[in-house]
C-alpha cells in the first residue's frame, strides 16, 4: 500500500536527537492525570526495592511504581539471569517476581503496592543489579535446549552436579516461619457468569441482566473496562464509552461485579473457582460467558527481553491506568492494526516515536498511518527489528537495529540501521485467552483469516464473545457481547442440548491480528520465545531437529509453556514456529492441553479452613476427667488408657485389665458401627452378606457375624441381635462402620430386597460392662431379670437401666461375664455415671482400648485388620467355624469353595514365649523365619499380667501350626526369639467365666 | 561445565540428530508389534532389540511418545513393597534404574532423595514395620524410624499435622528416588530406534486378528500389519484393547490426579508420603513441588481435573507443611490408572497365543518401567514368562493366587 510506503532514510535526521545517557527524573515518568486513572495521587506509598527507597501512589502495582521511578530492571530471568523489566504488564511477567517477607513469587505487574513493602527480586545472587548468577548468560552457548539431558549424568559426578543445580534453581524463597493460613471459602450462585469485564463482557453482562438474568461479572484487574480503557489509538472517547458501560454495570441491580478476581478454572457443570486476594469462592452458574480477551504476543528478535522492550498493550496500560510514561523515545514494531493504535497512544502522550517498523511489506491502510506521518513519524514497511541493543548501564534498551525483511522472512542485514530509543513496543499479534474454553470442552478451529483459534463448537451453557471469539473491533465487541448475553439468557429458559454457533459471522476487517511469523533469526540468538524459561528461537529449531516435532513433545523437551505463566506469551509463538518448521498449518499442529489453573492459586486459598472431621463419643468429657490418654481410631478419639500419677503407661493398662479379670470394668464402645435392619427380607439380606446363619436366630438372641468380600477375604466382624421377626440390630468394627454401611447399601441397591438399613452409629452409643461383678453392678440399676436362666449368654434384652431405656447384649469380647449396653447417645453420660456409682463398691474400673486389646488377646479373639490383612481367608484366620458353607449364598462363598481345594499358605496361631523370657520381646509385624525364609508374621503380642508371660498371635506355615511347635521370630535388630505355638484361648480355655457355669459374684473371692 | 557441552558452542551446525525417526508408513509385517509408546512399551522394545536381537518390531502409539501415564505420574521410584514377589521385582527395577542414564547417554535426572512413608496410626506403624522387615529380608534398605528422625530430615514438617493426625513414625527407604519421567520414554525410544525398532506415533490400533487362538495381525488407522506377537502396554486403555481380542480382566479404571507448584528455592530433600493424609510430594530440580493424592473415588475413563482434588490435597499439604501458605499451585492434571484388586500388576502370557499383557499398573507403573520392559522382552522372546513375573499372570485371579500389595500402596487408594 502506498500510504505506508518505504520510509526515506533521510527522514531520520529530522527527528529531535536527545543524548541517551540522561536519565529521566524520577517524577518525570509520571504523565499528567489521565481520565479514570487507577492511581490516587493524594496517597503516596513508600516502599523499598532491593534496599533502595521508592515511592508510588495508592492504586499502583509494584511494577508501575518502579517503572514510574525509572527503575528498569525488575528481575532476572530463570535460566540465564538476564535483566528483565516489564513485558506483558498483564499478570504474566514471570521475570518480575518479588519476595516480600514470607510472600514469595509475587507478580510485580499486578500486585498492588502496599505501604512499607520490602521487596526484592527473586532468584538473584547479591541482588538484581549485580546478579552474580548472570555469569550463566555468558555460558549460554554451552547450554543448548535440553542441555540437562545431555550432560551431568556420569554416575559418580551426578550428585555433585545435582547439588549445584539445586542450589541455583527455583524462584522465590520459602520462609520457614510462615504460619499456616486458613481462609474461609465461599459458595455462590448465579444465572450467568461472565468472565472478563472488557467491552464485550460488560456488554454481555448488561444484555443478560436486562433480559432478567442474575449476573456475576468477574475480572482479574483492579477495575473493569479491559482493553476498552486503554487500547484507544489516541481516541479518549472510546475510554469514555467503556467507562459508561462500567458505570451501567456497577449500578445494575442484577449484576454483581467482582474485580481483582480470577476465574481460576472451569470444572464440570459450570463450577468455577473465583479467587480474589483473600478468598476462594466456588461459583455455580447456570451458564458461563467467556469474554476473557486475548494475550498480546511478543515478536522474537535478538535481545527482545531487554528492559524497555514491551508488549504494546503493556505500554498502553501503563499510560492509561497508571499515568506512567513507558519510555521517552520509542520504536514501535507493528504487524497489525493494533500496533498503529498503540503508536498513536504514545504520540498523544507526548512520547516521541523514532520509527514505526512494519513487519508486513504492504500493510492494510488504516487511519493512523496518515496521522503518524503527519507527525513526521517514519514508517519502515517490510522491515523487522533485527536486534535491540543494550545501553551502557546495561539496564535497558538504547537502540533498535532494523533492516528489511524479505518475503521468506529472512532479514537483509546488509541494509541494517540503528535507531536510538529507550523503549521498543511490540504489537505483532494476539492469542486467544481460550484456557477456560478448552477446560469447558470447547472445540476450537484455526481461522486463517484471523490467524487465530476461534471457538468451533461449544458445550451446552458455554458462550464466548469478544477477542476470544475472534472479534477485535470496539463496536463489534459491544455487538458480540450483547448477542451472546441475550443468547445465554435464552439458554437459561431453554437449555438446548448443544449450541454450536459461536462465531456467527467473521468480523468485518480482513487483516489478521496475528502475524504468523514474527520470528527474526539471529546467529547469536537471545531472541526469546518463552521468557519464563529463557527459550530462544533456535531452541525450537533444534528441538524439532532432535525429533521433538510434535507440539506436546516440543513442550516437554523445551519446557515451553511449563513456567509459571503456563505459556501465555509463548505457546502461540511455539505453535507457529513448529508450523513453520513442519510445513503444517497451526490447526494441524494443534495446541497443548489447557489445564487449571488460569493463574496460580495459593495453597491457603485452595485449602480453605480445611475440614478434618474428628469424632468424640458422648462420654468424651467423662474420659477426660478420668485422665484418659486419647488415641485415634479412624476418626474417633478413644481412651487408649487412663493415666494415673506415678504409674507407667503399661502399669495403667495392666491395672485396668486385672480389674476386669478380678472385679468389674467398663469401656466406652460407642464407636462400634451400629446398624439396624428391618423388613420381611431382613434375615435374607443378612444371610447373604454375612457368613453365618441368621434366619434361624431366635428373637432375643445374638450371634457372631463375619463378613467377607467377593474374593473370600475377611473384611469385618460384629454381632447380630434379633429383636423381632423382621428386625435386627447389629454391630461392625469401629473402623469399618461407614464403609460397611455403604457397602450394604450398595448391595441392597443391587438386590432390591424388601428391607431397609439404618446407620445408628452416631445416634446410639454403647458401654461394655465386664467382669465377674458385672451382673451385680447392673442388678442395682435394673428390674430386668439377669439370672442365667432368664438372660443366658448371647441373649439380648430391651430393658430399663437407671431409668434409661437400653438394649442389653450378653456378649463377652474380653472373656468375662459382661453386658454390652446400647443406649441413645444423649443418655450415655447418665448411664455411665449410674454405673460408676453402682460399681463404686466393686471398685469399678474404666478401661481403655489397650486393656481391651490385651484382654481379648488372652482370649485369642482376633481383631479384623490387625490379625487379618488384605488376603486373609476365614480358614487361615481360624474362623472357619463362623462360615456356614451349606447356605445357598453369601458374599465370598464361591471363592471359598474354590479356595477350599487349595492348600492354605499360612495359619493364625496363638503363641507364647518362655515364661522366663526377659529380653526384648517381639513386636507386631516381626517376621516368622524358617530356614531363612519368611513364613509368617506376628500380628498381636503383649505381656499378660494374668498369665504372667508374653502371649501373641502369629501367622505361621500350616505345618508349624501344632501346639508346642517352636518357631523363630526375628526382631528388627536381627535377633531371634523362640516362640511356642499355643492353643487359644490362653485364658479360661473353656470359656466358663463368660457363661452360666460361673459362680455368682457374691461367691467369688474378691 | 561438563566438556560434552562444548560441542554445542563450537559446532557450526547443531550437532544433534533425531532421537527417533519418523517412519512414513507401516510395513506389512513385523516380528512383533507393541501397542503403546509409553515407557513400558518402549522399554520392552528396547530390551527386545538390545538383549534378543529382535529389531523388526513396531511400537504403535495413538498419541505421542510418552504421552500417557509416563508423562503424568509423580516420578517416585522405590522398592519398599510388601510381598516377596513385589519386593524382588521392584528391587530389580531399582537396580536397572541406577545405570539407565549412562546406558542411554541421556540424563534422566535419576535423583536419590530418600523416601519417607509417614505413619499416623498404630495400624500404619504396624504395616510399616511389616514392610521394613520384609524389605530388609531381601536386602533392601528400609527401616521404621521415629518422629525425631523424620523431623531432622524434614525440619519444616509439622509432625502434629495441625493436630489432626500426629506422625508416629515412618518407613524410611533410603534408595527412594525421582526421575525426569518424559526422558525415560525418550531414552528407551531412542535406544530402540537406533537398534532398528520403528516407532509409529499417531497410530491407533483398531483391531487385532486372532485365528485359532493365535494372534495373526493388527489393524490400525494407518493400515494392517501381520504379526504373530503383540504386546499390549496401554495402562488405562487396557480394557479397550482386551475387548478387541475378547479377553476379560479384573481391571478397574480410576483417574489419578496430581498438581505442581510454582518453582521455589529447594527446601525439601526427601520424598514424603502420607497414607493417612493422602499426600505424596517431592521437589524437582527446577524447584517445583510435585504433589499427588489418592485415586478419584469412582471409576472413570477420563483425564479431567477436579477442584475437589486440588482443595483436598492443598489442605493436607498445609497440614504437613504450614509454611507453604503463600505457595501457589500452577497446574493440575490427571492420568487414568488401571487398578487391580490386589494392587500388583498383570504381566505375561494370556490365553491367546502370541498376545502378551503388561497392565494393571494402577499407581505404581513408572518405577517399574525398566524391569517391566526387561521381563516382558524376555517373555516375548522366549514365549515364557520371566521368573520375576510368574506370579503376576492374568490367570492368578481365576486361580486365587493374588499378590497382596494393597498394604504397600503409597497412599490409601
HADDOCK unambig.tbl for C-alpha pairs under 7 A between the chains (distance, minus, plus):
assign (segid A and resid 103 and name CA) (segid B and resid 326 and name CA) 5.72 0.50 0.50
assign (segid A and resid 104 and name CA) (segid B and resid 326 and name CA) 6.70 0.50 0.50
assign (segid A and resid 141 and name CA) (segid B and resid 8 and name CA) 6.57 0.50 0.50
assign (segid A and resid 141 and name CA) (segid B and resid 9 and name CA) 4.76 0.50 0.50
assign (segid A and resid 142 and name CA) (segid B and resid 5 and name CA) 5.33 0.50 0.50
assign (segid A and resid 142 and name CA) (segid B and resid 6 and name CA) 5.87 0.50 0.50
assign (segid A and resid 142 and name CA) (segid B and resid 8 and name CA) 5.60 0.50 0.50
assign (segid A and resid 142 and name CA) (segid B and resid 9 and name CA) 5.14 0.50 0.50
assign (segid A and resid 143 and name CA) (segid B and resid 5 and name CA) 6.99 0.50 0.50
assign (segid A and resid 144 and name CA) (segid B and resid 8 and name CA) 6.65 0.50 0.50
assign (segid A and resid 148 and name CA) (segid B and resid 107 and name CA) 6.68 0.50 0.50
assign (segid A and resid 149 and name CA) (segid B and resid 106 and name CA) 5.30 0.50 0.50
assign (segid A and resid 149 and name CA) (segid B and resid 107 and name CA) 4.30 0.50 0.50
assign (segid A and resid 149 and name CA) (segid B and resid 108 and name CA) 6.58 0.50 0.50
assign (segid A and resid 150 and name CA) (segid B and resid 106 and name CA) 5.57 0.50 0.50
assign (segid A and resid 150 and name CA) (segid B and resid 107 and name CA) 5.97 0.50 0.50
assign (segid A and resid 151 and name CA) (segid B and resid 2 and name CA) 6.59 0.50 0.50
assign (segid A and resid 151 and name CA) (segid B and resid 4 and name CA) 6.57 0.50 0.50
assign (segid A and resid 151 and name CA) (segid B and resid 5 and name CA) 6.95 0.50 0.50
assign (segid A and resid 151 and name CA) (segid B and resid 107 and name CA) 6.31 0.50 0.50
assign (segid A and resid 152 and name CA) (segid B and resid 2 and name CA) 6.72 0.50 0.50
assign (segid A and resid 152 and name CA) (segid B and resid 107 and name CA) 6.86 0.50 0.50
assign (segid A and resid 153 and name CA) (segid B and resid 101 and name CA) 6.19 0.50 0.50
assign (segid A and resid 153 and name CA) (segid B and resid 102 and name CA) 6.61 0.50 0.50
assign (segid A and resid 153 and name CA) (segid B and resid 107 and name CA) 5.05 0.50 0.50
assign (segid A and resid 154 and name CA) (segid B and resid 102 and name CA) 6.60 0.50 0.50
assign (segid A and resid 165 and name CA) (segid B and resid 285 and name CA) 6.88 0.50 0.50
assign (segid A and resid 166 and name CA) (segid B and resid 266 and name CA) 6.32 0.50 0.50
assign (segid A and resid 166 and name CA) (segid B and resid 285 and name CA) 5.50 0.50 0.50
assign (segid A and resid 169 and name CA) (segid B and resid 265 and name CA) 6.34 0.50 0.50
assign (segid A and resid 169 and name CA) (segid B and resid 285 and name CA) 6.76 0.50 0.50
assign (segid A and resid 169 and name CA) (segid B and resid 286 and name CA) 5.38 0.50 0.50
assign (segid A and resid 169 and name CA) (segid B and resid 287 and name CA) 6.00 0.50 0.50
assign (segid A and resid 170 and name CA) (segid B and resid 263 and name CA) 4.79 0.50 0.50
assign (segid A and resid 170 and name CA) (segid B and resid 264 and name CA) 4.23 0.50 0.50
assign (segid A and resid 170 and name CA) (segid B and resid 265 and name CA) 4.26 0.50 0.50
assign (segid A and resid 170 and name CA) (segid B and resid 266 and name CA) 6.50 0.50 0.50
assign (segid A and resid 170 and name CA) (segid B and resid 286 and name CA) 5.51 0.50 0.50
assign (segid A and resid 170 and name CA) (segid B and resid 287 and name CA) 4.26 0.50 0.50
assign (segid A and resid 171 and name CA) (segid B and resid 263 and name CA) 5.41 0.50 0.50
assign (segid A and resid 171 and name CA) (segid B and resid 264 and name CA) 4.49 0.50 0.50
assign (segid A and resid 171 and name CA) (segid B and resid 265 and name CA) 5.70 0.50 0.50
assign (segid A and resid 172 and name CA) (segid B and resid 264 and name CA) 4.76 0.50 0.50
assign (segid A and resid 172 and name CA) (segid B and resid 265 and name CA) 6.00 0.50 0.50
assign (segid A and resid 173 and name CA) (segid B and resid 264 and name CA) 5.76 0.50 0.50
assign (segid A and resid 173 and name CA) (segid B and resid 265 and name CA) 5.30 0.50 0.50
assign (segid A and resid 174 and name CA) (segid B and resid 264 and name CA) 6.80 0.50 0.50
assign (segid A and resid 174 and name CA) (segid B and resid 265 and name CA) 6.96 0.50 0.50
assign (segid A and resid 175 and name CA) (segid B and resid 323 and name CA) 6.72 0.50 0.50
assign (segid A and resid 176 and name CA) (segid B and resid 156 and name CA) 6.36 0.50 0.50
assign (segid A and resid 176 and name CA) (segid B and resid 323 and name CA) 5.58 0.50 0.50
assign (segid A and resid 177 and name CA) (segid B and resid 323 and name CA) 6.28 0.50 0.50
assign (segid A and resid 178 and name CA) (segid B and resid 322 and name CA) 6.93 0.50 0.50
assign (segid A and resid 178 and name CA) (segid B and resid 323 and name CA) 4.44 0.50 0.50
assign (segid A and resid 179 and name CA) (segid B and resid 322 and name CA) 5.79 0.50 0.50
assign (segid A and resid 179 and name CA) (segid B and resid 323 and name CA) 5.66 0.50 0.50
assign (segid A and resid 180 and name CA) (segid B and resid 318 and name CA) 6.58 0.50 0.50
assign (segid A and resid 180 and name CA) (segid B and resid 322 and name CA) 4.18 0.50 0.50
assign (segid A and resid 180 and name CA) (segid B and resid 323 and name CA) 6.06 0.50 0.50
assign (segid A and resid 180 and name CA) (segid B and resid 325 and name CA) 5.76 0.50 0.50
assign (segid A and resid 181 and name CA) (segid B and resid 325 and name CA) 5.69 0.50 0.50
assign (segid A and resid 267 and name CA) (segid B and resid 306 and name CA) 6.34 0.50 0.50
assign (segid A and resid 267 and name CA) (segid B and resid 307 and name CA) 6.91 0.50 0.50
assign (segid A and resid 542 and name CA) (segid B and resid 14 and name CA) 6.94 0.50 0.50
assign (segid A and resid 545 and name CA) (segid B and resid 17 and name CA) 6.17 0.50 0.50
assign (segid A and resid 545 and name CA) (segid B and resid 18 and name CA) 5.78 0.50 0.50
assign (segid A and resid 546 and name CA) (segid B and resid 16 and name CA) 6.24 0.50 0.50
assign (segid A and resid 546 and name CA) (segid B and resid 17 and name CA) 5.12 0.50 0.50
assign (segid A and resid 546 and name CA) (segid B and resid 18 and name CA) 3.80 0.50 0.50
assign (segid A and resid 546 and name CA) (segid B and resid 19 and name CA) 5.37 0.50 0.50
assign (segid A and resid 547 and name CA) (segid B and resid 18 and name CA) 4.47 0.50 0.50
assign (segid A and resid 547 and name CA) (segid B and resid 19 and name CA) 5.50 0.50 0.50
assign (segid A and resid 547 and name CA) (segid B and resid 20 and name CA) 5.95 0.50 0.50
assign (segid A and resid 564 and name CA) (segid B and resid 262 and name CA) 5.92 0.50 0.50
assign (segid A and resid 564 and name CA) (segid B and resid 330 and name CA) 6.19 0.50 0.50
assign (segid A and resid 595 and name CA) (segid B and resid 331 and name CA) 6.40 0.50 0.50
assign (segid A and resid 595 and name CA) (segid B and resid 332 and name CA) 6.42 0.50 0.50
assign (segid A and resid 595 and name CA) (segid B and resid 333 and name CA) 6.64 0.50 0.50
assign (segid A and resid 596 and name CA) (segid B and resid 331 and name CA) 5.54 0.50 0.50
assign (segid A and resid 596 and name CA) (segid B and resid 332 and name CA) 5.90 0.50 0.50
assign (segid A and resid 597 and name CA) (segid B and resid 330 and name CA) 5.93 0.50 0.50
assign (segid A and resid 597 and name CA) (segid B and resid 331 and name CA) 5.35 0.50 0.50
assign (segid A and resid 599 and name CA) (segid B and resid 330 and name CA) 6.85 0.50 0.50
assign (segid A and resid 600 and name CA) (segid B and resid 328 and name CA) 5.36 0.50 0.50
assign (segid A and resid 600 and name CA) (segid B and resid 329 and name CA) 5.10 0.50 0.50
assign (segid A and resid 600 and name CA) (segid B and resid 330 and name CA) 4.41 0.50 0.50
assign (segid A and resid 601 and name CA) (segid B and resid 328 and name CA) 4.90 0.50 0.50
assign (segid A and resid 601 and name CA) (segid B and resid 329 and name CA) 5.23 0.50 0.50
assign (segid A and resid 601 and name CA) (segid B and resid 330 and name CA) 6.85 0.50 0.50
assign (segid A and resid 602 and name CA) (segid B and resid 325 and name CA) 6.93 0.50 0.50
assign (segid A and resid 602 and name CA) (segid B and resid 326 and name CA) 5.83 0.50 0.50
assign (segid A and resid 602 and name CA) (segid B and resid 327 and name CA) 5.57 0.50 0.50
assign (segid A and resid 602 and name CA) (segid B and resid 328 and name CA) 4.10 0.50 0.50
assign (segid A and resid 602 and name CA) (segid B and resid 329 and name CA) 6.23 0.50 0.50
assign (segid A and resid 603 and name CA) (segid B and resid 314 and name CA) 5.35 0.50 0.50
assign (segid A and resid 603 and name CA) (segid B and resid 324 and name CA) 6.97 0.50 0.50
assign (segid A and resid 603 and name CA) (segid B and resid 325 and name CA) 5.72 0.50 0.50
assign (segid A and resid 603 and name CA) (segid B and resid 326 and name CA) 6.68 0.50 0.50
assign (segid A and resid 603 and name CA) (segid B and resid 327 and name CA) 5.86 0.50 0.50
assign (segid A and resid 603 and name CA) (segid B and resid 328 and name CA) 5.58 0.50 0.50
assign (segid A and resid 603 and name CA) (segid B and resid 329 and name CA) 6.46 0.50 0.50
assign (segid A and resid 604 and name CA) (segid B and resid 325 and name CA) 4.86 0.50 0.50
assign (segid A and resid 604 and name CA) (segid B and resid 326 and name CA) 6.76 0.50 0.50
assign (segid A and resid 606 and name CA) (segid B and resid 310 and name CA) 6.74 0.50 0.50
assign (segid A and resid 606 and name CA) (segid B and resid 311 and name CA) 4.78 0.50 0.50
assign (segid A and resid 606 and name CA) (segid B and resid 314 and name CA) 5.87 0.50 0.50
assign (segid A and resid 607 and name CA) (segid B and resid 311 and name CA) 5.08 0.50 0.50
assign (segid A and resid 607 and name CA) (segid B and resid 312 and name CA) 6.56 0.50 0.50
assign (segid A and resid 607 and name CA) (segid B and resid 314 and name CA) 4.74 0.50 0.50
assign (segid A and resid 607 and name CA) (segid B and resid 315 and name CA) 3.96 0.50 0.50
assign (segid A and resid 608 and name CA) (segid B and resid 315 and name CA) 6.97 0.50 0.50
assign (segid A and resid 610 and name CA) (segid B and resid 315 and name CA) 5.43 0.50 0.50
assign (segid A and resid 612 and name CA) (segid B and resid 164 and name CA) 6.90 0.50 0.50
assign (segid A and resid 870 and name CA) (segid B and resid 404 and name CA) 6.44 0.50 0.50
assign (segid A and resid 870 and name CA) (segid B and resid 406 and name CA) 6.93 0.50 0.50
assign (segid A and resid 871 and name CA) (segid B and resid 404 and name CA) 6.24 0.50 0.50
assign (segid A and resid 899 and name CA) (segid B and resid 400 and name CA) 6.95 0.50 0.50
assign (segid A and resid 924 and name CA) (segid B and resid 126 and name CA) 6.16 0.50 0.50
assign (segid A and resid 925 and name CA) (segid B and resid 126 and name CA) 5.94 0.50 0.50
assign (segid A and resid 925 and name CA) (segid B and resid 129 and name CA) 5.99 0.50 0.50
assign (segid A and resid 925 and name CA) (segid B and resid 130 and name CA) 4.74 0.50 0.50
assign (segid A and resid 926 and name CA) (segid B and resid 130 and name CA) 6.45 0.50 0.50
assign (segid A and resid 926 and name CA) (segid B and resid 133 and name CA) 6.66 0.50 0.50
assign (segid A and resid 927 and name CA) (segid B and resid 133 and name CA) 6.73 0.50 0.50
assign (segid A and resid 972 and name CA) (segid B and resid 133 and name CA) 6.80 0.50 0.50
